[in-house]
Every structure is written in structure tokens, then in C-alpha cells.
Amino acid sequence: MLRPRATVSLLLAAAAMSSIVACGDSESGDTTSASSTGSTSAGGSATTSDGSSATTAVAAQSAAECAEGKTLDDGRLVVATGSPAFPPYVMDDDPTSGKGFESAVAYAVAGEMGFDKESVEWTRSTFDQAIQPGAKDFDINLQQFSITPRRARNITFSAPYYASNQAVVGFDDSDAVGATSVAELRGLKFGAQSGTTSLGFIQDVIQPEQEAFVYNDNVGAKQALESNQIDAIVLDLPTAFFVTAVEIEGSTIIGQFPVDAGGQADEFGMVFEKDNPLVECVDRALGALRKNGTLEKITQRWMTGFADAPEIAVD
């Protein structure tokens, strides 16, 4: 018997399209760990496009010193997000609150660059508008943009501010609910889209007793779950948020894996106008936030913790 799909509003459907495009690999199927040129390493030394390190006085600049005179308007940082912006990235569609993963990251980066909260101005853009070539009416844009070489032809990315982990999605009455180790999942019938990181994760990390069912796309995998042909699907965590909240009624995130559990992580980067010199300053800010633990705390609160699902230990 088929389980009914959740009825959603047109507003959520619009948000869904943004999320799926952001997290998917339909464009080229490949990602890079960073695609901005002239970006800065976490240690603070400038990295040129050929990978060489420049140990100059400029490299020792703070993010705040770097950002001086590089925004659209001096003393103001214009940050763009989607319309609507949805949890867990922005809570209550209000990025000015600082609540939600990308809202919190934006304010933390702004602070490192010398902008207080009152100096941050939010604007809205569609996902597609942000990644088109040409002049931008924002300094930075955060909308779960996966870093891909194809997109980097038109815009410039920051260094990654998030690397997605894999998650198991099933129904809330599944025997696997509450599992805390891979061994407790191996008896499940898994499914995933062909050629994805998630399928490789099932095969290489989970290693279920029964060979995984492979589908041409995520639609086929989700339909198989809804019709009880399989017990669970594996998705990146951002996609799992959307599937369980909007697409499959009665589904839940059974568990999530550590980011370093295996496989290639999908990475999010901030979007800038092509060759914007502010990118270097944002990369410096992100490096500082990684070093002092702030970025990890934000990620734990608004991404890992928001899923309300146990972390599954890998053998």
C-alpha cells in the first residue's frame, strides 16, 4: 500500500526547487573543495591560482583589514539569501535574526571582517539569478550553493563553509529508528540514485547484507521507499531535511554519519561576482572561524543538531 505524499504549499514548493538545485549534482556530477582563485588558506597565507604560497605582508592582513574598501558601499556588507529562506538555514524566513545556519555564518563572517550587526544589510535573490554571470547587487550570497566547476565559470566561490554528511531516511516506525552503529543497519534494504556519493557510501561504508537497489534518479528511490520496496534511502543531510519535512509523509532521519565517515562530501560556498576581491577577505574570515571553533559550533547547533537524529558510528 502506498503511503500518501505530504500536501505542501506553493511557497514550500518554490523553496524546494532551490534546495534541490543547490544540493544536487545534476549539472556536472563533480565538486571541488574550493574553486575561488587567489583564496586564502586557513593558516592565513595567500594561495595563488597555481597553488604557490605568498608569504607577504598582505598575507598577514586580518579579514577586517582586507575588507576595507572592497564592499559595494563602504561600511556596509550586503548579504543575499533566497526568497523564501527556510530552516535550518534561516529560521522564520528572517535572516536578520541571526538564527539558522546560514544567517549565523553570515554574521560570524561579517564580524571577522569588521562589520557589526547593524552594518549588515540583507537582500533577496533567486538561486538562478545568483549564479548567472554579470554584476551583482550583493557582496555575498548564501543559498546552499554547491561548489562546482561549471558554476565557477560565471561566479567566484568562497572556500567551503559546510561539508555535508550522509544520512539515512526511513519511516518513523522502522525497526532501525534509534540505531547508533552501522552494524544495526546492515539488515535493511537500501536504495539510492545511480552514480551518487550516497550509493557509494552504502556500498563502501554501510555494506548491507543485501545489495543496494539502484535507481536512475532520486525520484525512483523515494517512490520505492514510499511503496515499501526498500527500507531506507541514503541522502546528503540537506536533502534529507527536505525529503522528511516536505516530500514523504511519515518519514524521518533515522541517523546521520560523521562528515569524515567516507565518500565525497558536497561542499557549500558563498557566491560572489566573478573575481570579486572581497573573496580573499571572506576566506580569511572563514579560516579564523574554523581555527577558533566558531564555525564548528554553528554547524553543530543548526545542522547536525537540527536533524535531531543520532550520529551513527562507523565500524
C-alpha positions in Angstrom: 0.0 0.0 0.0 1.4 3.4 -1.0 1.9 5.9 1.7 0.4 9.4 0.9 2.7 12.2 0.0 2.6 15.3 2.2 0.5 18.2 0.8 2.6 21.3 0.6 2.0 24.9 -0.3 3.3 26.5 -3.4 5.7 28.5 -1.2 7.4 25.4 0.1 7.5 24.0 -3.4 9.4 27.1 -4.5 11.8 26.7 -1.6 12.2 23.0 -2.5 13.4 23.8 -6.0 16.1 26.0 -4.6 17.2 23.4 -2.1 17.3 20.5 -4.6 19.3 22.5 -7.2 21.7 23.6 -4.5 22.5 20.2 -3.2 22.2 18.1 -6.4 24.9 17.2 -8.9 22.7 17.4 -12.0 25.0 20.0 -13.7 28.2 18.1 -14.0 28.4 15.5 -11.2 31.6 16.8 -9.8 32.6 19.1 -7.0 35.7 20.8 -5.8 36.9 21.6 -2.3 37.5 25.2 -3.3 37.2 27.0 -6.7 38.0 30.6 -5.9 41.3 31.8 -7.2 43.6 33.8 -5.0 41.8 32.4 -1.9 43.4 32.3 1.5 44.3 29.1 3.4 43.1 28.6 7.0 46.6 29.4 8.2 46.4 32.9 6.8 48.9 32.6 3.9 47.7 33.7 0.5 47.4 31.0 -2.2 47.8 31.9 -5.8 45.9 30.3 -8.7 48.9 28.0 -9.4 48.9 26.7 -5.8 52.0 28.5 -4.7 52.1 30.3 -1.3 52.8 34.0 -1.0 54.3 34.9 2.4 53.9 38.7 2.1 52.8 41.5 4.3 49.4 41.3 2.5 49.0 37.7 3.6 49.3 38.7 7.2 46.3 41.1 6.9 43.3 40.4 9.1 40.0 39.8 7.5 38.9 43.3 8.6 41.9 45.0 7.1 41.5 43.0 3.9 37.8 44.0 3.6 38.4 47.8 3.8 37.0 49.5 0.6 36.0 46.2 -1.1 32.3 46.1 -0.4 29.6 47.7 -2.6 29.3 50.5 -0.1 32.0 51.4 2.5 31.0 50.5 6.0 28.2 48.2 4.8 28.0 44.5 3.9 25.1 43.4 1.6 24.3 39.7 2.1 21.8 37.9 -0.1 19.6 34.9 0.6 16.7 33.2 -1.0 13.0 34.1 -1.1 11.8 32.4 0.9 14.7 31.3 3.1 13.8 28.2 5.1 15.0 26.2 8.1 17.5 25.1 9.2 19.4 27.7 7.1 17.2 30.7 8.1 14.6 30.5 10.8 11.1 32.0 10.3 12.3 33.5 6.9 14.1 36.2 8.9 17.8 36.3 8.2 18.3 39.4 10.3 17.6 37.4 13.5 20.9 35.5 13.2 19.0 32.3 13.8 19.6 29.5 11.4 22.8 28.1 9.9 23.5 30.5 7.1 22.2 33.5 8.9 24.6 32.7 11.8 27.5 32.0 9.5 26.9 35.3 7.6 27.0 37.3 10.8 30.1 35.5 12.1 31.9 36.2 8.8 30.8 39.8 8.9 32.1 40.2 12.4 35.5 38.9 11.4 35.6 41.4 8.6 34.8 44.3 11.0 31.1 44.7 10.3 28.7 44.8 13.3 25.2 43.5 13.0 23.8 46.9 12.2 26.2 47.2 9.2 24.9 44.0 7.6 22.0 44.6 5.1 20.1 41.6 3.8 18.6 41.3 0.3 16.9 38.6 -1.6 17.7 36.8 -4.9 16.7 33.7 -6.7 19.1 30.8 -6.8 19.5 31.1 -10.6 20.0 34.9 -10.6 22.9 34.5 -8.1 24.9 32.1 -10.3 24.4 33.9 -13.6 27.3 36.0 -15.0 27.3 39.7 -14.6 27.2 42.4 -12.0 25.6 41.7 -8.6 23.6 43.8 -6.2 25.1 41.9 -3.2 28.5 41.4 -1.7 28.0 37.8 -0.8 25.1 35.3 -1.3 24.4 32.2 0.8 21.8 29.7 -0.5 23.3 26.3 -0.1 25.4 26.7 -3.3 27.3 23.5 -4.0 30.7 24.3 -5.3 31.0 23.1 -8.9 33.4 23.9 -11.7 30.6 24.7 -14.1 29.1 27.3 -11.8 32.6 28.8 -11.1 32.8 29.8 -14.8 30.3 32.6 -14.1 30.8 33.5 -10.5 33.5 33.1 -7.8 33.1 30.9 -4.7 34.5 31.3 -1.3 36.3 28.5 0.4 33.7 26.0 1.7 31.8 26.8 4.9 30.0 23.5 5.1 30.7 19.9 4.0 27.6 17.7 4.1 27.4 14.4 5.8 25.3 11.4 4.7 22.0 10.5 6.4 19.7 7.5 6.4 16.0 8.2 5.7 13.2 5.8 6.5 9.8 5.7 8.1 9.3 6.6 11.8 8.0 3.1 12.5 11.2 1.5 11.1 13.0 -1.1 13.3 16.1 0.9 12.6 15.0 4.0 14.4 17.4 4.6 17.3 20.3 2.8 15.6 23.7 4.1 16.7 26.0 1.8 14.7 26.4 0.6 11.1 26.0 -3.0 12.3 22.4 -2.2 13.3 21.6 -1.0 9.7 23.1 -3.9 7.7 19.9 -5.9 7.6 18.0 -3.1 5.9 17.2 -3.0 2.2 18.8 0.2 0.9 18.2 2.2 -2.2 20.0 5.2 -3.8 20.4 7.0 -7.1 22.9 5.6 -9.6 26.3 7.3 -9.7 25.8 9.3 -6.5 28.0 9.7 -3.4 25.2 8.2 -1.4 25.2 5.0 -3.4 29.0 4.7 -3.0 28.5 5.3 0.8 26.0 2.4 1.0 28.4 0.1 -0.8 31.7 1.1 0.8 30.7 2.2 4.3 27.4 0.6 5.3 28.0 -2.6 3.4 24.4 -4.0 3.8 23.7 -7.8 3.8 21.6 -7.3 0.7 22.9 -5.5 -2.4 21.6 -2.0 -2.6 18.7 -1.2 -5.1 19.9 1.3 -7.7 17.6 3.9 -9.4 18.0 6.3 -12.2 17.2 9.3 -10.0 16.2 10.2 -6.5 12.5 10.2 -7.5 12.7 6.5 -8.2 14.4 5.8 -4.9 11.8 7.8 -3.0 9.0 6.1 -4.7 10.5 2.7 -3.8 10.7 3.8 -0.2 7.1 5.0 -0.2 5.8 1.7 -1.7 7.8 -0.3 0.9 10.0 -1.9 -1.7 13.0 -0.8 0.3 13.5 0.1 4.0 15.7 3.2 3.7 17.5 5.6 1.4 20.8 7.4 1.9 20.9 11.1 1.1 23.1 14.0 2.0 21.8 15.7 5.1 20.5 18.9 3.5 18.4 16.8 1.1 17.3 14.6 3.9 15.9 17.6 5.7 13.7 18.5 2.8 12.6 14.9 2.0 11.4 14.3 5.5 9.9 17.7 6.1 8.0 18.1 2.8 8.1 15.2 0.4 7.4 11.9 2.2 4.9 11.9 5.0 5.8 9.8 8.0 9.5 9.7 7.1 12.3 10.6 9.4 16.0 10.9 9.5 17.0 7.7 11.2 20.6 8.7 11.7 23.5 10.7 10.3 27.1 9.9 9.8 30.2 11.9 10.7 31.4 14.0 7.8 34.7 12.1 7.6 33.0 8.7 7.6 33.8 8.2 3.9 32.8 9.3 0.5 33.0 12.7 -1.2 31.2 15.4 0.7 29.1 18.0 -1.1 30.5 21.4 -0.1 28.7 24.8 0.1 30.5 28.0 -0.8 29.4 31.7 -0.7 28.8 33.2 -4.1 30.4 36.5 -5.4 30.5 38.4 -8.6 33.3 37.0 -10.7 36.8 37.8 -9.4 35.4 40.0 -6.6 38.4 40.9 -4.4 36.3 40.5 -1.3 36.5 36.7 -1.7 40.0 36.7 -0.2 38.7 38.5 2.9 35.8 36.2 3.4 38.2 33.2 3.1 40.4 34.8 5.8 37.3 35.2 8.0 36.3 31.6 7.4 39.8 30.4 8.3 39.7 32.3 11.6 36.2 30.9 12.4 37.5 27.4 11.7 40.6 27.9 13.9 38.7 29.3 16.9 35.9 26.7 16.7 33.1 29.1 15.9 32.2 27.5 12.6 32.0 24.1 14.1 29.7 25.3 16.9 27.4 26.9 14.4 27.3 23.7 12.3 26.6 21.6 15.3 23.8 23.7 16.5 22.0 24.4 13.3 22.8 21.4 11.0 23.9 18.4 12.9 21.8 19.2 16.0 18.8 20.4 14.0 18.4 16.9 12.4 17.5 15.5 15.9 18.9 12.2 14.8 21.7 10.1 16.4 25.2 10.0 14.9 25.8 6.5 13.6 29.2 5.1 14.4 31.2 3.5 11.6 33.0 0.2 12.3 
